Amino acid sequence: MKNRLICDQHTLTRERGTYGPLGNVAANGCGTIALYNLYQLLEYPITYEALLEDIRRKWFLRTLAAGALGTSPWYVIRRLKRIPGIRLGYYWYRGQERQERQMGRHSFYLYLYGYWLGAHYAAGDARGSRLAVYNDTCRSGCLSGYYREVRAWGMLVITIDKI
């Protein structure tokens, strides 16, 4: 999977134990997939296999419920902070266009949102005229539309800009 964005995690392995002892990549790997996609968008050299190996080494610190509930948000944030040459911003978003305007325009985003089945991470690219979201559906091309499409209850938005 070198230098390719992952758009559908469900095509990856469903083998139990591939994402912590209880998780699998297809069901629980959205956190590392979002990180990997951001690394690719930022042209940072890393493979998805390297991220999975990092999860496997210390799954008890990097996953939730031994992988059954996916990736720890603290792990994702720590990994983002280690990327050189970027600036991060953090926002709690509840689907209001006023909030979207207040956040301003950034190049890349990491979204973590809760919904009735659980939570999901996705990476976003706002460099074009429409928002592109990877490993999730976004037909609207904007954050407020994306929020409504996924029926989020709340969303942590991490903005990412190269400096």
The 8 nearest C-alpha neighbors of each residue, nearest first, counted from 0:
[[1, 3, 2, 47, 46, 48, 4, 5],
 [0, 2, 3, 46, 47, 45, 4, 48],
 [3, 1, 39, 0, 4, 46, 44, 45],
 [4, 2, 1, 0, 5, 39, 36, 35],
 [3, 5, 36, 6, 2, 39, 133, 35],
 [4, 6, 7, 134, 3, 36, 32, 8],
 [5, 7, 134, 133, 4, 8, 135, 132],
 [8, 6, 134, 9, 5, 10, 135, 11],
 [7, 9, 25, 10, 11, 134, 6, 5],
 [8, 10, 25, 7, 11, 26, 12, 13],
 [9, 11, 8, 7, 25, 12, 13, 6],
 [12, 10, 25, 9, 8, 24, 13, 7],
 [13, 11, 14, 25, 24, 10, 23, 9],
 [12, 14, 25, 23, 24, 15, 11, 26],
 [13, 15, 12, 23, 17, 16, 24, 22],
 [16, 14, 23, 22, 17, 21, 13, 20],
 [15, 17, 20, 19, 18, 21, 22, 23],
 [16, 18, 23, 15, 24, 14, 19, 22],
 [19, 17, 23, 22, 66, 16, 24, 20],
 [18, 20, 66, 65, 58, 22, 16, 21],
 [19, 21, 16, 65, 22, 66, 18, 15],
 [22, 20, 67, 66, 16, 65, 19, 15],
 [23, 21, 66, 67, 18, 19, 16, 15],
 [22, 24, 18, 17, 15, 13, 27, 14],
 [23, 25, 28, 27, 18, 26, 12, 17],
 [26, 24, 9, 8, 11, 13, 12, 23],
 [25, 27, 24, 23, 28, 9, 13, 22],
 [26, 28, 69, 24, 23, 29, 22, 25],
 [29, 27, 24, 30, 31, 69, 25, 32],
 [28, 30, 32, 120, 31, 27, 33, 119],
 [31, 29, 33, 120, 70, 32, 28, 34],
 [30, 32, 34, 33, 29, 28, 35, 50],
 [31, 33, 29, 35, 34, 30, 36, 28],
 [34, 32, 122, 121, 36, 30, 31, 35],
 [35, 33, 31, 37, 32, 36, 38, 30],
 [34, 36, 32, 38, 37, 33, 31, 47],
 [35, 37, 39, 33, 4, 38, 34, 32],
 [36, 38, 40, 34, 39, 35, 41, 122],
 [39, 37, 43, 35, 41, 36, 40, 42],
 [38, 40, 42, 36, 37, 41, 43, 2],
 [41, 39, 37, 42, 38, 36, 43, 124],
 [40, 42, 38, 39, 43, 37, 161, 107],
 [43, 41, 39, 40, 38, 44, 37, 2],
 [42, 44, 38, 41, 39, 45, 40, 82],
 [45, 43, 42, 46, 38, 39, 2, 41],
 [46, 44, 43, 49, 47, 38, 35, 50],
 [47, 45, 49, 48, 1, 50, 0, 44],
 [46, 48, 50, 49, 35, 51, 0, 45],
 [47, 49, 51, 46, 50, 52, 0, 45],
 [50, 48, 52, 46, 47, 51, 53, 45],
 [49, 51, 53, 47, 52, 48, 54, 31],
 [52, 50, 48, 54, 53, 49, 55, 47],
 [51, 53, 55, 49, 54, 50, 48, 56],
 [52, 54, 50, 56, 51, 55, 49, 57],
 [55, 53, 51, 58, 52, 56, 57, 61],
 [56, 54, 52, 58, 53, 57, 19, 51],
 [57, 55, 53, 54, 58, 52, 51, 59],
 [58, 56, 59, 55, 60, 54, 61, 53],
 [57, 59, 61, 55, 54, 19, 60, 62],
 [58, 60, 57, 61, 62, 65, 63, 19],
 [61, 59, 58, 57, 62, 71, 74, 63],
 [62, 60, 58, 71, 74, 59, 54, 70],
 [61, 63, 70, 71, 66, 58, 69, 65],
 [62, 64, 68, 66, 71, 65, 69, 70],
 [65, 63, 67, 66, 68, 62, 21, 69],
 [66, 64, 19, 21, 63, 20, 67, 62],
 [67, 65, 22, 19, 69, 62, 63, 18],
 [66, 68, 22, 21, 64, 69, 65, 27],
 [69, 67, 63, 66, 64, 27, 70, 62],
 [70, 68, 27, 66, 63, 67, 62, 28],
 [71, 69, 62, 30, 63, 61, 72, 66],
 [70, 72, 62, 74, 73, 61, 63, 75],
 [73, 71, 75, 74, 76, 70, 30, 111],
 [74, 72, 76, 71, 75, 77, 61, 70],
 [73, 75, 77, 71, 72, 61, 76, 78],
 [74, 76, 72, 78, 73, 77, 79, 71],
 [75, 77, 79, 73, 78, 74, 80, 72],
 [76, 78, 74, 80, 79, 75, 73, 81],
 [79, 77, 75, 81, 76, 80, 74, 82],
 [80, 78, 76, 81, 77, 82, 75, 34],
 [79, 81, 77, 78, 82, 76, 87, 83],
 [82, 80, 78, 79, 83, 77, 76, 85],
 [81, 83, 79, 80, 85, 84, 78, 43],
 [84, 82, 85, 81, 80, 161, 86, 79],
 [85, 83, 162, 161, 82, 86, 160, 81],
 [86, 84, 161, 162, 160, 83, 159, 87],
 [85, 87, 160, 159, 161, 162, 88, 84],
 [88, 86, 159, 158, 157, 85, 160, 89],
 [87, 89, 158, 157, 159, 90, 86, 156],
 [90, 88, 157, 156, 158, 87, 91, 155],
 [91, 89, 156, 155, 92, 157, 88, 102],
 [90, 92, 155, 154, 156, 93, 89, 153],
 [91, 93, 154, 94, 90, 153, 155, 156],
 [94, 92, 153, 95, 154, 91, 152, 98],
 [95, 93, 143, 146, 92, 96, 147, 98],
 [96, 94, 97, 98, 93, 143, 99, 92],
 [95, 97, 99, 98, 143, 100, 94, 142],
 [98, 96, 100, 95, 99, 101, 94, 102],
 [99, 97, 101, 96, 95, 100, 102, 92],
 [98, 100, 96, 102, 97, 101, 95, 103],
 [99, 101, 97, 103, 98, 102, 96, 104],
 [100, 102, 98, 103, 99, 97, 96, 104],
 [103, 101, 99, 100, 98, 104, 90, 105],
 [104, 102, 100, 101, 105, 99, 98, 158],
 [103, 105, 102, 106, 125, 100, 99, 158],
 [104, 106, 107, 160, 158, 159, 103, 125],
 [105, 107, 125, 126, 160, 124, 159, 104],
 [108, 106, 124, 159, 123, 105, 125, 158],
 [109, 107, 158, 123, 157, 159, 122, 110],
 [108, 110, 122, 157, 121, 156, 123, 158],
 [109, 111, 156, 121, 120, 155, 122, 112],
 [112, 110, 120, 155, 154, 119, 156, 121],
 [113, 111, 154, 118, 119, 153, 151, 155],
 [112, 114, 118, 152, 151, 117, 153, 154],
 [113, 115, 151, 152, 117, 116, 118, 150],
 [114, 116, 117, 113, 152, 151, 118, 150],
 [117, 115, 114, 118, 113, 119, 151, 150],
 [118, 116, 114, 113, 115, 119, 68, 112],
 [117, 119, 113, 112, 114, 111, 116, 120],
 [118, 120, 111, 112, 29, 113, 121, 117],
 [119, 121, 111, 30, 29, 110, 33, 112],
 [122, 120, 33, 110, 134, 109, 133, 135],
 [123, 121, 109, 33, 133, 108, 132, 37],
 [124, 122, 132, 108, 107, 131, 109, 133],
 [123, 125, 107, 131, 126, 130, 106, 132],
 [126, 124, 130, 106, 127, 107, 131, 129],
 [125, 127, 106, 124, 128, 107, 130, 105],
 [128, 126, 129, 125, 130, 124, 131, 106],
 [127, 129, 126, 130, 125, 140, 131, 141],
 [130, 128, 140, 127, 131, 141, 125, 126],
 [129, 131, 140, 125, 141, 124, 132, 123],
 [132, 130, 124, 123, 129, 125, 140, 133],
 [133, 131, 123, 122, 137, 135, 124, 130],
 [134, 132, 6, 122, 135, 121, 123, 131],
 [135, 133, 6, 7, 121, 5, 8, 132],
 [134, 136, 133, 132, 121, 137, 6, 7],
 [135, 137, 138, 132, 134, 133, 149, 145],
 [138, 136, 145, 139, 132, 140, 135, 131],
 [137, 139, 140, 136, 145, 144, 148, 141],
 [140, 138, 144, 141, 137, 145, 130, 142],
 [139, 141, 130, 129, 138, 137, 131, 144],
 [142, 140, 130, 144, 139, 143, 145, 129],
 [141, 143, 145, 144, 146, 99, 140, 130],
 [144, 142, 146, 94, 145, 141, 96, 147],
 [143, 145, 147, 139, 146, 141, 142, 148],
 [146, 144, 142, 148, 137, 147, 143, 141],
 [145, 147, 143, 144, 148, 149, 151, 94],
 [146, 148, 150, 144, 145, 149, 143, 151],
 [149, 147, 145, 150, 146, 144, 137, 136],
 [148, 150, 151, 147, 146, 145, 114, 136],
 [151, 149, 147, 148, 146, 114, 152, 115],
 [150, 152, 114, 153, 149, 113, 146, 112],
 [153, 151, 114, 113, 150, 154, 112, 93],
 [154, 152, 93, 151, 112, 113, 92, 155],
 [153, 155, 112, 92, 111, 91, 156, 93],
 [154, 156, 91, 111, 110, 90, 112, 92],
 [157, 155, 110, 90, 89, 109, 154, 91],
 [156, 158, 89, 109, 88, 108, 90, 110],
 [159, 157, 108, 88, 87, 107, 105, 156],
 [158, 160, 87, 107, 108, 86, 106, 85],
 [161, 159, 86, 85, 106, 105, 162, 107],
 [160, 162, 85, 84, 86, 159, 106, 41],
 [161, 85, 84, 160, 86, 83, 159, 87]]
